[in-house]
Protein backbone atom coordinates (compact mmCIF):
# COMPACT_ATOMS: atom_id res chain seq x y z
CA UNK A 1 0.00 0.00 0.00
CA UNK A 2 2.85 2.38 0.83
CA UNK A 3 4.47 1.73 -2.55
CA UNK A 4 1.22 2.67 -4.29
CA UNK A 5 1.13 5.99 -2.51
CA UNK A 6 4.75 6.59 -3.43
CA UNK A 7 3.95 6.30 -7.10
CA UNK A 8 2.85 9.91 -7.54
CA UNK A 9 2.19 9.62 -11.26
CA UNK A 10 -0.29 6.75 -10.86
CA UNK A 11 -2.04 8.47 -7.96
CA UNK A 12 -2.15 11.85 -9.71
CA UNK A 13 -3.62 10.46 -12.92
CA UNK A 14 -6.08 8.31 -10.99
CA UNK A 15 -7.21 11.30 -8.92
CA UNK A 16 -7.78 13.38 -12.08
CA UNK A 17 -9.89 10.68 -13.70
CA UNK A 18 -11.69 9.81 -10.48
CA UNK A 19 -12.52 13.47 -9.89
CA UNK A 20 -13.89 13.90 -13.40
CA UNK A 21 -15.76 10.60 -13.38
CA UNK A 22 -16.98 11.31 -9.85
CA UNK A 23 -18.46 14.65 -10.85
CA UNK A 24 -19.96 13.19 -14.01
CA UNK A 25 -21.66 10.43 -12.00
CA UNK A 26 -22.63 12.78 -9.19
CA UNK A 27 -24.71 14.91 -11.55
CA UNK A 28 -27.30 12.24 -12.51
CA UNK A 29 -27.21 10.92 -8.94
CA UNK A 30 -27.98 14.37 -7.54
CA UNK A 31 -30.81 14.80 -10.01
CA UNK A 32 -32.18 11.27 -9.51
CA UNK A 33 -34.97 12.51 -7.18
CA UNK A 34 -36.08 14.90 -9.92
CA UNK A 35 -35.85 12.30 -12.68
CA UNK A 36 -37.65 9.73 -10.53
CA UNK A 37 -40.60 12.09 -10.15
CA UNK A 38 -40.72 13.20 -13.80
CA UNK A 39 -40.41 9.76 -15.38
CA UNK A 40 -42.25 6.60 -14.34
CA UNK A 41 -40.62 3.23 -13.60
CA UNK A 42 -42.02 1.99 -16.92
CA UNK A 43 -40.28 4.80 -18.78
CA UNK A 44 -37.04 4.05 -16.96
CA UNK A 45 -37.47 0.46 -18.10
CA UNK A 46 -37.84 1.39 -21.78
CA UNK A 47 -34.82 3.69 -21.50
CA UNK A 48 -32.82 0.86 -19.95
CA UNK A 49 -33.59 -1.40 -22.93
CA UNK A 50 -32.63 1.41 -25.34
CA UNK A 51 -29.32 2.03 -23.55
CA UNK A 52 -28.55 -1.70 -23.45
CA UNK A 53 -29.22 -2.09 -27.17
CA UNK A 54 -27.13 1.01 -27.97
CA UNK A 55 -24.19 -0.20 -25.91
CA UNK A 56 -24.21 -3.69 -27.43
CA UNK A 57 -24.47 -2.41 -30.99
CA UNK A 58 -21.73 0.19 -30.38
CA UNK A 59 -19.26 -2.67 -29.98
CA UNK A 60 -20.05 -3.82 -33.50
CA UNK A 61 -19.95 -0.23 -34.71
CA UNK A 62 -16.22 0.17 -33.90
CA UNK A 63 -14.81 -3.33 -34.28
CA UNK A 64 -13.16 -2.48 -30.93
CA UNK A 65 -10.38 -0.73 -32.86
CA UNK A 66 -10.51 2.00 -30.21
CA UNK A 67 -8.63 -0.37 -27.87
CA UNK A 68 -5.65 -0.24 -30.24
CA UNK A 69 -5.42 3.55 -30.00
CA UNK A 70 -3.73 3.42 -26.59
CA UNK A 71 -1.03 0.99 -27.76
CA UNK A 72 -0.18 2.88 -30.96
CA UNK A 73 3.46 3.97 -30.82
CA UNK A 74 3.12 6.83 -33.33
CA UNK A 75 0.64 9.67 -33.00
CA UNK A 76 -0.20 9.35 -36.69
CA UNK A 77 -1.08 5.69 -36.25
CA UNK A 78 -3.38 6.56 -33.36
CA UNK A 79 -5.04 9.28 -35.46
CA UNK A 80 -5.81 6.84 -38.28
CA UNK A 81 -7.27 4.39 -35.79
CA UNK A 82 -9.66 7.12 -34.61
CA UNK A 83 -10.65 7.77 -38.24
CA UNK A 84 -11.08 4.04 -38.77
CA UNK A 85 -13.46 3.88 -35.80
CA UNK A 86 -15.49 6.73 -37.28
CA UNK A 87 -15.75 5.15 -40.73
CA UNK A 88 -16.79 1.76 -39.38
CA UNK A 89 -19.39 3.43 -37.14
CA UNK A 90 -20.90 5.32 -40.10
CA UNK A 91 -21.15 2.10 -42.12
CA UNK A 92 -22.67 -0.02 -39.33
CA UNK A 93 -25.15 2.66 -38.26
CA UNK A 94 -26.27 3.13 -41.87
CA UNK A 95 -27.00 -0.60 -42.08
CA UNK A 96 -28.88 -0.39 -38.77
CA UNK A 97 -31.02 2.49 -40.05
CA UNK A 98 -31.85 0.53 -43.21
CA UNK A 99 -32.85 -2.47 -41.08
CA UNK A 100 -35.12 -0.28 -38.91
CA UNK A 101 -36.83 1.19 -41.98
CA UNK A 102 -37.49 -2.31 -43.33
CA UNK A 103 -38.75 -3.44 -39.92
CA UNK A 104 -41.13 -0.49 -39.63
CA UNK A 105 -42.48 -1.07 -43.13
CA UNK A 106 -42.95 -4.84 -43.10
CA UNK A 107 -42.59 -6.37 -39.63
CA UNK A 108 -43.80 -3.77 -37.13
CA UNK A 109 -47.36 -5.16 -36.82
CA UNK A 110 -46.11 -8.73 -36.17
CA UNK A 111 -43.01 -8.22 -34.01
CA UNK A 112 -43.38 -6.35 -30.72
CA UNK A 113 -40.31 -4.48 -29.46
CA UNK A 114 -39.94 -2.51 -26.23
CA UNK A 115 -38.55 0.41 -28.28
CA UNK A 116 -40.89 1.87 -30.87
CA UNK A 117 -41.55 5.03 -32.85
CA UNK A 118 -39.09 7.89 -32.41
CA UNK A 119 -36.96 5.89 -30.00
CA UNK A 120 -36.35 3.19 -32.60
CA UNK A 121 -35.14 5.69 -35.22
CA UNK A 122 -32.88 7.31 -32.64
CA UNK A 123 -31.10 4.00 -32.01
CA UNK A 124 -28.56 4.34 -34.90
CA UNK A 125 -27.76 7.89 -33.77
CA UNK A 126 -27.24 6.69 -30.22
CA UNK A 127 -24.97 3.85 -31.39
CA UNK A 128 -22.89 6.31 -33.45
CA UNK A 129 -22.46 8.76 -30.58
CA UNK A 130 -21.41 6.02 -28.15
CA UNK A 131 -18.96 4.56 -30.68
CA UNK A 132 -17.35 7.96 -31.31
CA UNK A 133 -17.29 8.76 -27.61
CA UNK A 134 -15.35 5.55 -26.95
CA UNK A 135 -12.88 6.48 -29.66
CA UNK A 136 -12.48 9.97 -28.21
CA UNK A 137 -11.92 8.58 -24.74
CA UNK A 138 -9.09 6.25 -25.84
CA UNK A 139 -7.58 8.96 -28.04
CA UNK A 140 -7.28 11.27 -25.04
CA UNK A 141 -6.01 8.43 -22.87
CA UNK A 142 -3.33 7.60 -25.43
CA UNK A 143 -2.15 11.22 -25.28
CA UNK A 144 -2.30 11.20 -21.45
CA UNK A 145 -4.87 14.01 -21.57
CA UNK A 146 -6.49 12.88 -18.35
CA UNK A 147 -7.83 16.34 -17.50
CA UNK A 148 -9.61 16.49 -20.85
CA UNK A 149 -11.05 13.00 -20.30
CA UNK A 150 -12.53 14.22 -17.03
CA UNK A 151 -13.90 17.37 -18.66
CA UNK A 152 -15.47 15.43 -21.54
CA UNK A 153 -17.22 13.02 -19.15
CA UNK A 154 -18.43 15.92 -17.02
CA UNK A 155 -19.90 17.76 -20.02
CA UNK A 156 -21.52 14.55 -21.27
CA UNK A 157 -23.19 13.84 -17.95
CA UNK A 158 -24.34 17.42 -17.49
CA UNK A 159 -25.74 17.62 -21.00
CA UNK A 160 -27.60 14.30 -20.84
CA UNK A 161 -29.09 14.98 -17.40
CA UNK A 162 -30.23 18.56 -18.00
CA UNK A 163 -31.64 17.76 -21.43
CA UNK A 164 -33.57 14.79 -20.01
CA UNK A 165 -35.10 16.95 -17.29
CA UNK A 166 -35.93 19.78 -19.69
CA UNK A 167 -37.52 17.44 -22.24
CA UNK A 168 -39.51 15.71 -19.51
CA UNK A 169 -40.79 18.99 -18.09
CA UNK A 170 -41.87 20.04 -21.57
CA UNK A 171 -44.17 17.04 -21.61
CA UNK A 172 -42.20 14.62 -23.83
CA UNK A 173 -42.04 11.93 -21.17
CA UNK A 174 -42.43 8.87 -23.38
CA UNK A 175 -39.00 9.26 -24.99
CA UNK A 176 -37.59 12.01 -22.79
CA UNK A 177 -34.76 9.96 -21.30
CA UNK A 178 -33.83 8.61 -24.74
CA UNK A 179 -33.81 12.06 -26.34
CA UNK A 180 -31.69 13.42 -23.50
CA UNK A 181 -29.14 10.62 -23.91
CA UNK A 182 -28.83 10.95 -27.69
CA UNK A 183 -28.57 14.73 -27.90
CA UNK A 184 -26.35 14.96 -24.83
CA UNK A 185 -23.91 12.42 -26.29
CA UNK A 186 -23.97 14.13 -29.68
CA UNK A 187 -23.00 17.46 -28.11
CA UNK A 188 -20.07 15.70 -26.41
CA UNK A 189 -18.59 14.18 -29.58
CA UNK A 190 -19.19 17.28 -31.72
CA UNK A 191 -15.65 18.67 -31.06
CA UNK A 192 -14.15 15.33 -32.22
CA UNK A 193 -16.26 15.40 -35.39
CA UNK A 194 -15.10 18.95 -36.10
CA UNK A 195 -11.47 17.96 -35.42
CA UNK A 196 -11.66 14.98 -37.79
CA UNK A 197 -13.34 17.11 -40.45
CA UNK A 198 -10.57 19.72 -40.25
CA UNK A 199 -7.92 16.97 -40.42
CA UNK A 200 -9.53 15.14 -43.34
CA UNK A 201 -6.69 16.15 -45.71
CA UNK A 202 -4.23 14.20 -43.53
CA UNK A 203 -6.13 10.92 -43.86
CA UNK A 204 -4.18 8.32 -45.84
CA UNK A 205 -6.20 5.35 -47.08
CA UNK A 206 -3.13 3.10 -47.21
CA UNK A 207 -2.36 3.87 -43.56
CA UNK A 208 -6.00 3.20 -42.71
CA UNK A 209 -5.79 -0.25 -44.31
CA UNK A 210 -2.48 -0.86 -42.55
CA UNK A 211 -3.97 0.12 -39.19
CA UNK A 212 -6.94 -2.17 -39.80
CA UNK A 213 -4.74 -5.13 -40.75
CA UNK A 214 -2.15 -4.73 -37.97
CA UNK A 215 -4.86 -4.55 -35.31
CA UNK A 216 -7.23 -7.09 -36.82
CA UNK A 217 -7.00 -9.23 -33.66
CA UNK A 218 -9.37 -6.78 -31.94
CA UNK A 219 -12.38 -7.37 -34.24
CA UNK A 220 -11.46 -11.02 -34.86
CA UNK A 221 -10.57 -12.19 -31.36
CA UNK A 222 -11.52 -9.56 -28.78
CA UNK A 223 -14.83 -8.44 -30.30
CA UNK A 224 -16.75 -11.76 -30.12
CA UNK A 225 -15.84 -12.33 -26.49
CA UNK A 226 -16.44 -8.69 -25.54
CA UNK A 227 -19.79 -8.76 -27.31
CA UNK A 228 -20.80 -11.85 -25.36
CA UNK A 229 -19.66 -10.22 -22.12
CA UNK A 230 -21.64 -7.05 -22.82
CA UNK A 231 -24.76 -8.97 -23.80
CA UNK A 232 -24.37 -11.00 -20.62
CA UNK A 233 -24.09 -7.84 -18.52
CA UNK A 234 -27.30 -6.47 -20.02
CA UNK A 235 -29.05 -9.84 -20.04
CA UNK A 236 -30.89 -9.04 -16.77
CA UNK A 237 -32.46 -5.99 -18.41
CA UNK A 238 -33.69 -7.96 -21.42
CA UNK A 239 -34.79 -10.89 -19.24
CA UNK A 240 -36.71 -8.80 -16.71
CA UNK A 241 -38.29 -6.78 -19.50
CA UNK A 242 -39.60 -9.99 -21.10
CA UNK A 243 -40.73 -11.96 -18.04
CA UNK A 244 -41.73 -9.35 -15.44
CA UNK A 245 -43.74 -6.16 -15.11
CA UNK A 246 -42.65 -2.69 -16.17
CA UNK A 247 -42.59 -1.61 -12.53
CA UNK A 248 -40.02 -4.29 -11.68
CA UNK A 249 -37.91 -3.30 -14.69
CA UNK A 250 -37.94 0.32 -13.52
CA UNK A 251 -36.97 -0.55 -9.96
CA UNK A 252 -34.20 -2.84 -11.15
CA UNK A 253 -32.92 -0.12 -13.48
CA UNK A 254 -32.81 2.41 -10.65
CA UNK A 255 -30.97 -0.07 -8.43
CA UNK A 256 -28.29 -0.83 -11.00
CA UNK A 257 -28.01 2.89 -11.78
CA UNK A 258 -27.10 3.60 -8.16
CA UNK A 259 -24.89 0.55 -7.59
CA UNK A 260 -22.87 0.94 -10.78
CA UNK A 261 -22.14 4.61 -10.08
CA UNK A 262 -19.12 3.79 -7.86
CA UNK A 263 -17.90 1.36 -10.53
CA UNK A 264 -18.10 4.08 -13.16
CA UNK A 265 -16.56 6.67 -10.87
CA UNK A 266 -13.52 4.79 -9.61
CA UNK A 267 -13.19 1.32 -11.08
CA UNK A 268 -13.33 2.40 -14.73
CA UNK A 269 -11.02 5.35 -14.10
CA UNK A 270 -8.41 3.21 -12.34
CA UNK A 271 -8.82 0.60 -15.07
CA UNK A 272 -7.86 3.10 -17.78
CA UNK A 273 -4.75 4.14 -15.89
CA UNK A 274 -3.89 0.53 -15.08
CA UNK A 275 -4.18 -0.47 -18.76
CA UNK A 276 -1.76 2.25 -19.83
CA UNK A 277 0.51 1.47 -16.89
CA UNK A 278 0.70 -2.25 -17.68
CA UNK A 279 1.18 -1.54 -21.39
CA UNK A 280 4.19 0.64 -20.52
CA UNK A 281 5.54 -1.99 -18.12
CA UNK A 282 5.26 -4.63 -20.86
CA UNK A 283 7.18 -2.46 -23.33
CA UNK A 284 9.80 -1.43 -20.77
CA UNK A 285 9.94 -4.33 -18.32
CA UNK A 286 11.51 -3.23 -15.02
CA UNK A 287 9.29 -4.77 -12.34
CA UNK A 288 7.23 -7.99 -12.18
CA UNK A 289 3.66 -7.32 -13.22
CA UNK A 290 2.46 -9.60 -10.42
CA UNK A 291 3.79 -7.15 -7.82
CA UNK A 292 1.85 -4.28 -9.36
CA UNK A 293 -1.25 -6.50 -9.72
CA UNK A 294 -1.21 -7.32 -6.01
CA UNK A 295 -0.80 -3.67 -5.02
CA UNK A 296 -3.65 -2.53 -7.24
CA UNK A 297 -5.88 -5.40 -6.06
CA UNK A 298 -5.41 -4.37 -2.43
CA UNK A 299 -6.22 -0.76 -3.23
CA UNK A 300 -9.41 -1.69 -5.11
CA UNK A 301 -10.49 -4.13 -2.38
CA UNK A 302 -10.11 -1.46 0.30
CA UNK A 303 -12.11 1.08 -1.72
CA UNK A 304 -14.77 -1.55 -2.43
CA UNK A 305 -15.33 -2.29 1.25
CA UNK A 306 -15.57 1.41 2.12
CA UNK A 307 -18.09 2.08 -0.65
CA UNK A 308 -20.40 -0.92 -0.61
CA UNK A 309 -20.68 -2.12 2.98
CA UNK A 310 -22.57 1.06 4.05
CA UNK A 311 -24.87 0.63 1.04
CA UNK A 312 -25.79 -2.87 2.20
CA UNK A 313 -26.82 -1.70 5.67
CA UNK A 314 -28.38 1.69 4.88
CA UNK A 315 -29.14 1.59 1.13
CA UNK A 316 -32.80 0.61 1.49
CA UNK A 317 -33.74 3.46 3.82
CA UNK A 318 -31.63 5.90 1.85
CA UNK A 319 -33.36 5.10 -1.44
CA UNK A 320 -36.83 5.56 0.06
CA UNK A 321 -35.77 8.85 1.65
CA UNK A 322 -34.24 10.27 -1.53
CA UNK A 323 -36.45 8.85 -4.27
CA UNK A 324 -39.75 8.32 -2.51
CA UNK A 325 -41.84 5.43 -1.23
CA UNK A 326 -42.63 4.23 -4.76
CA UNK A 327 -39.00 3.09 -5.14
CA UNK A 328 -38.94 0.87 -2.04
CA UNK A 329 -38.52 -2.29 -4.09
CA UNK A 330 -35.29 -0.84 -5.52
CA UNK A 331 -33.84 -0.75 -2.00
CA UNK A 332 -34.62 -4.44 -1.53
CA UNK A 333 -32.92 -5.29 -4.83
CA UNK A 334 -29.90 -3.20 -3.82
CA UNK A 335 -29.20 -5.29 -0.72
CA UNK A 336 -29.04 -8.40 -2.89
CA UNK A 337 -27.08 -7.06 -5.86
CA UNK A 338 -24.42 -5.25 -3.85
CA UNK A 339 -22.27 -8.36 -3.33
CA UNK A 340 -21.83 -9.06 -7.01
CA UNK A 341 -21.00 -5.43 -7.73
CA UNK A 342 -18.36 -5.40 -4.96
CA UNK A 343 -16.35 -8.17 -6.62
CA UNK A 344 -16.86 -6.77 -10.11
CA UNK A 345 -15.55 -3.43 -8.87
CA UNK A 346 -12.24 -5.09 -7.92
CA UNK A 347 -11.73 -7.45 -10.84
CA UNK A 348 -12.97 -5.51 -13.89
CA UNK A 349 -10.23 -2.85 -14.03
CA UNK A 350 -7.54 -5.52 -13.59
CA UNK A 351 -8.79 -7.45 -16.62
CA UNK A 352 -7.01 -5.02 -18.96
CA UNK A 353 -3.79 -6.83 -18.00
CA UNK A 354 -4.94 -9.68 -20.27
CA UNK A 355 -4.90 -7.31 -23.25
CA UNK A 356 -1.55 -5.75 -22.40
CA UNK A 357 0.15 -9.12 -21.87
CA UNK A 358 -1.38 -10.61 -25.05
CA UNK A 359 -3.33 -13.26 -23.13
CA UNK A 360 -6.45 -12.49 -25.11
CA UNK A 361 -7.45 -16.17 -25.17
CA UNK A 362 -7.93 -16.09 -21.39
CA UNK A 363 -10.23 -13.11 -21.82
CA UNK A 364 -12.19 -14.87 -24.55
CA UNK A 365 -12.45 -18.03 -22.45
CA UNK A 366 -13.89 -16.25 -19.45
CA UNK A 367 -16.28 -14.10 -21.44
CA UNK A 368 -17.59 -17.16 -23.26
CA UNK A 369 -18.13 -19.05 -20.00
CA UNK A 370 -19.68 -15.98 -18.36
CA UNK A 371 -22.08 -15.54 -21.26
CA UNK A 372 -23.17 -19.18 -21.06
CA UNK A 373 -23.53 -19.04 -17.28
CA UNK A 374 -25.83 -16.01 -17.51
CA UNK A 375 -28.01 -17.70 -20.11
CA UNK A 376 -28.22 -20.83 -17.97
CA UNK A 377 -29.08 -18.83 -14.84
CA UNK A 378 -31.91 -16.90 -16.44
CA UNK A 379 -33.24 -19.88 -18.37
CA UNK A 380 -33.65 -22.05 -15.29
CA UNK A 381 -34.94 -19.21 -13.08
CA UNK A 382 -37.49 -17.81 -15.53
CA UNK A 383 -40.44 -19.16 -13.53
CA UNK A 384 -39.19 -18.01 -10.11
CA UNK A 385 -40.16 -14.78 -8.38
CA UNK A 386 -37.82 -11.82 -8.85
CA UNK A 387 -36.00 -11.93 -5.49
CA UNK A 388 -35.01 -15.56 -5.97
CA UNK A 389 -33.84 -14.79 -9.50
CA UNK A 390 -31.63 -11.96 -8.26
CA UNK A 391 -30.08 -14.08 -5.49
CA UNK A 392 -29.09 -16.84 -7.91
CA UNK A 393 -27.81 -14.22 -10.36
CA UNK A 394 -25.55 -12.69 -7.69
CA UNK A 395 -24.20 -16.10 -6.67
CA UNK A 396 -23.21 -16.70 -10.27
CA UNK A 397 -21.56 -13.26 -10.41
CA UNK A 398 -19.41 -14.01 -7.35
CA UNK A 399 -18.28 -17.40 -8.72
CA UNK A 400 -17.53 -16.16 -12.22
CA UNK A 401 -15.61 -13.04 -11.18
CA UNK A 402 -13.55 -15.07 -8.71
CA UNK A 403 -12.58 -17.34 -11.60
CA UNK A 404 -11.86 -14.23 -13.72
CA UNK A 405 -9.40 -12.96 -11.12
CA UNK A 406 -7.67 -16.34 -11.07
CA UNK A 407 -7.21 -16.18 -14.85
CA UNK A 408 -5.75 -12.66 -14.60
CA UNK A 409 -3.25 -13.80 -11.97
CA UNK A 410 -2.30 -16.82 -14.07
CA UNK A 411 -1.66 -14.65 -17.14
CA UNK A 412 0.45 -12.15 -15.19
CA UNK A 413 2.50 -14.87 -13.50
CA UNK A 414 3.09 -16.59 -16.84
CA UNK A 415 4.20 -13.31 -18.41
CA UNK A 416 6.61 -12.60 -15.55
CA UNK A 417 8.05 -16.10 -15.79
CA UNK A 418 8.63 -15.70 -19.52
CA UNK A 419 10.37 -12.34 -19.03
CA UNK A 420 12.60 -13.74 -16.28
CA UNK A 421 13.57 -16.71 -18.47
CA UNK A 422 14.34 -14.40 -21.41
CA UNK A 423 16.54 -12.28 -19.15
CA UNK A 424 18.48 -15.34 -17.92
CA UNK A 425 19.01 -16.56 -21.48
N, C-alpha and C positions, 0 to 999 in steps of 0.2 A: 504493500500500500504506500509506503514511504517513497519507493522508487517511482511510482506513478505520479505522485505529487511533485517529484523532482523534475519530471519531464515537462518543462514549462510550455513547450510548443504544443504537445498533445493536449494539455489542460487548457491552454489559451484558445486553441481552435475549437475544442469541445465546448467551452463556455460560450464562444461566439455563436456557434450553431444552436446550442441549447437555448440561449437567450432568444434568438430569432424564432426558433421553433416553439419555444415556450410562449412567447407573445402571440404567435400565429394561432396556437391552439387555445390560448386563454380567451381570445376574442369570441369564437363561437361558444365556448363554455360560459363566458360571462353573459352572453345574449341567449343562452339556452332557455331561461325562464320566459323570455319574450317569444322566442320561436315556438316553444311548447304551447303557448296560449294562442298563437296566430294559426298554427297548423295542427291538424288533428293527428292522432296516431296512425290512422289509415294513410294520410298524406306522407307522413314520415316513412311508412312502409313502402309506398310506391317510389319515393325518392331513393330509398335504400336499394331497391332492385335496379333503378336507373344507374346509380353510382357503381354498383357491382358489375353490371353489364359493360359500362364505360371502361372500368379498370381492366377487366378481362380482355376486352377487345383492343385496348391500348397496347397490350403486350404484342399482339399480332401486328399492330400498326407501326411498330418500330423495328421488329425483328430482334429486339434487345441490343441493337448496335450501340445504344447509348452507354452500355456498360464498358465498351471498348474505349470510350472517350478518355476516361481517367488514365488508362494504361498507355495511351499514345505518347510516344517519345517526342515527336515534333508537333509544334503548335499547328502547322498546316495540316498534318494528318488528323488532328483532333477536329479542326474546322470542317474538313470534308466528311468526317463521321457525323457531325451535326447536320450538315446538308443532306447526307444520306438518310438520316432519320426523318427529316422533313419530307423528302421525296417519297419514301416508303409510306409515310403517314397519309400523304395526299392520295396516293394510289389506293390504299386499303380503305380509306374513308369514302372515296368515290364509289368503290364497289359496294360498300355498306349502304350508301344512299340509294344506289340502283336496286339493291335487294329490298330495301324498305318500300320503295315505290312499287315494285312488283307485288310485294306482300299486301300493300294497301289496296291495290287494284284487283287482285285475284283471290287472296287468301284471308283477308280481314274478317269476313263474315263467319268463316269456319274455324279459325284458329284464334283463341283468346289469349292475349298477352296482358301482363300487368301494366305495361307502358303502352299508351295509345295516343293518337292525335298528335298534338304539337310536341309532346315529350318524345315520341318515337322519331320524328324528323330532326329533333335536336341531338339525338344519339351520335350521329357521325361527327357533328361539331364538337361534342363533348369528348369523344375519343381523340380527335385531332388535337384539342387543347391539352389534354392530359399527356399525349405522346410528346408534344413539343415542350411541355413543361418539364418532363423527365429529361429530355435532351438538354434543356437549358440548365437544369440542376447539375448534371454531370459535367457540363462544359465549365461552369463556374467552379466546381469542385476540382477539376483537372488543373485549373489556373490558380487554385488555392484562394479563390475570392470568397472566403467564408462569410465576410460581412455582407457581401451582395446576396449570397444565398439566403441569409437571414432576412434581408430586406425584401427579397422577392417573395418569400413565404409569408411574411407579414402583410405585404400588399395583397397577395392572393386571398388570404384569410379575411382581411378587412373588406375587400371588395365583394367576395362571395356572401359574407354574412349580412352586410348592409344592404346589398341588392335584394337578398332573399326577404329581409324584413320589409323593405320598401315595396317590393312587388306584392307581398302578402297583404300589407296594409291598403294597397290600392284595390284589393279585391280579387287578385288573380291567385287564389289559394290552391287551385287544383294542380298547377305546375309551377307554383312560386318557388319552391326549393330547387327545382330543376333549372328554371330560368336563371336563378341567382348563381348556381354553380357554373353554368355554361358561360354566361357573360362575365362573371368574375374571373374565371380562368382565362378567357380570351383577352381581357385587359392585361393580365399578367404576362402573357407570352407576346403581346404586341411589340414590345421593344426588341425581342429576338427576331420576330418576323421582319421588322424594319431593318435590323442589322444585317440579316441574311440577304435582304433585297438590295441593300447598298453595296454588299460584297459579292453580288452575283457575277461580276466580271472576273473575279478571282477563282471561280469554280472551274475545276479541270475534270472533265469526264473520265479521263484515263485514271486519275488519282482516285476518283469516286469508285471505279471498278476495282482498283487495287485495294482500297480500304474495305470494300465489300468482301473480296476474296480472302484477304489476310485475316479477317475477323469473322469468317463464315462459321466458326465453331459456336458463336453466340446464337444465331438463328437455328443452326442444325442440332446442337447439343443442349444448350442452356434453355432455349425457348420452350421446347416441349415440356421439360420438367418444371420450369417456372410457371408455365401456363396451367399445368395440373395443380401446382401448389396454390396459385391464385384462385382457381376455380374451387379448390378445396376450402380455402379460407372464406370464400363467399357462399359456400354450399349451405350453411345454416340459413342465410337470407332466402335463397331460392327454396329450400326445403320448407321453412316455416311459412313462406308466402303461399306455397301450394297446399300444405296440409292443415294449417291453422288459420285463425281469424285475423282480420286486419289489425285489430287491437293488440293482439299478441305480437304481430310483426312490428308494430310501432314501438311497443315497450322494449322488445329485444333490440331494436335499432338504437333507441335512446341509451340502453345499457352499454352496448358495445361502443357507442359514441363517447361515453364517459370513460369507460375502462381503457380504450385504446389511445386516449389523449396522452397519458404518460409515455406510452410506447412511441407515439409520434414525436413527442417533445424531446425525449432523451435518448431512447434506444436507437431510433433511426439516425439521429444526429451523431451519436457516438459511432454507429455502424459506418457512416460515411468516412469519418476520420480514420477509423480502424482499417477500412479497406485501403485507403491511400497509404496508411502507415505500413501495413503488411506488404503492399505492393512495392514500396520503397525498400523494405527490409529484404524482400526476395531479390531485388535487383542489386542491392548492396549489402550482402549478408555479413552482419557483424555480431549479432546476438541470436541465440536460439529462439525460434518463433514460439516454442512452447512456454518459455518464460514470460513472454509478453501476453500470451493467451491466458495464462493463469492470473496475471495481474489484472487484466481487463475483466476477467470473469468475476474476480472478487469485488471489483468496483461495481459492476452491474448488479451483482447479488445483493450488495449492501444497499444500493439505491432502490432495488426492487422491494426489499423488506420495508424500508422507510415509507415507500409510496403506497403499497397495496395492503399491508396489514391494517392500517387505520380504516381503509375503505371497507374491509371485511366486517369490522365491528360497527362502524358508524355510517356506512354507505346508504343503508336503507332509510334511516331517519333523515339523512341529509338530502336524499333525492326528493322525498315527500315535502320537506321544508322548502326546497328551492323551486321545484317544478310544479308542485301541487299534488293533491290527493289522487288525482286521476292517473298518476304515474307510479303508484305504489308497487305494482307488479314489477316494474323495472328494478326497484330496489331488491326485491326477492331474487331476481335473475342475477343481479350483480354479485350477491353473496356466493352464488354457485360458480359463476364464470371467472371470478377473480383469481382462482388458483392456476388455471390454464394460462391466463394472461401474464402472471408473475413469471412463469418459466419461459414463456415466449419472449418476454422482455429481456431476459438474460441471454438466451441462445441466438435469437435472430440476428443481432448485429455481428456476432462472432462468425456467422456462416459465410461472410464474405472472404474469410481465410481460404475456403475451398476454391474460390475463383482465383485468388492471388497465387495459390500454390499449384494451380493446374489440376486439382483433384475434382474436376467437374463431374466425373462419374459418381463420386460419393454423393454429390448434390442431387444428381439425377435419380440415384437409387432411393434416397430418402424421400424426395418429392413424389416419386412414383408410389412408394409404399404409403406415404401420408394420404395421397389422393385416394388410394384404394381403401384405406382404413376409414376415411370419412364417408365414403359411399356405403361401406358395410355398416357403419354405425347408424346412419340415417335410414338405411333400408330396413334394418331389423328393429328400429325403434319407431317406425312410422305410425304405429297404432297405439303408442304409449301417450300419456299426458305430458305436457310440455316440460314440467320440472324434472321428470324422470329422463326425458330426452337430453336435457341440458347436463344432468349429472353424468350420464354415460359419455356424452360428448367431451366433457372436461377431463374425465378419466383417460380417454383416448389421447387428448392433447398432452397430458402429463407424460404418458408413456412414450409417445412419438417424439416429443421434444427432448426427452432424456436420451433417447437413441440418437437423435440428431447431434447432440453435444458429444456423444461418444465418437461419432463419425468424424466430427471436426477435430477432436483431440488426436484420433488415429492418423488423420491426414497431416496434421502439424508435426506429430512425432516422426512420421515417415519422411517428411521433407527435411527435418533437422538431421535425421540419421543419414540421409543421402548426402547432404551438404558436408557433414562431418567426414564421411567416407571419401568424398571427392577431395577434401582438404588434405587428408592423410596420404592419398595417392599422389 
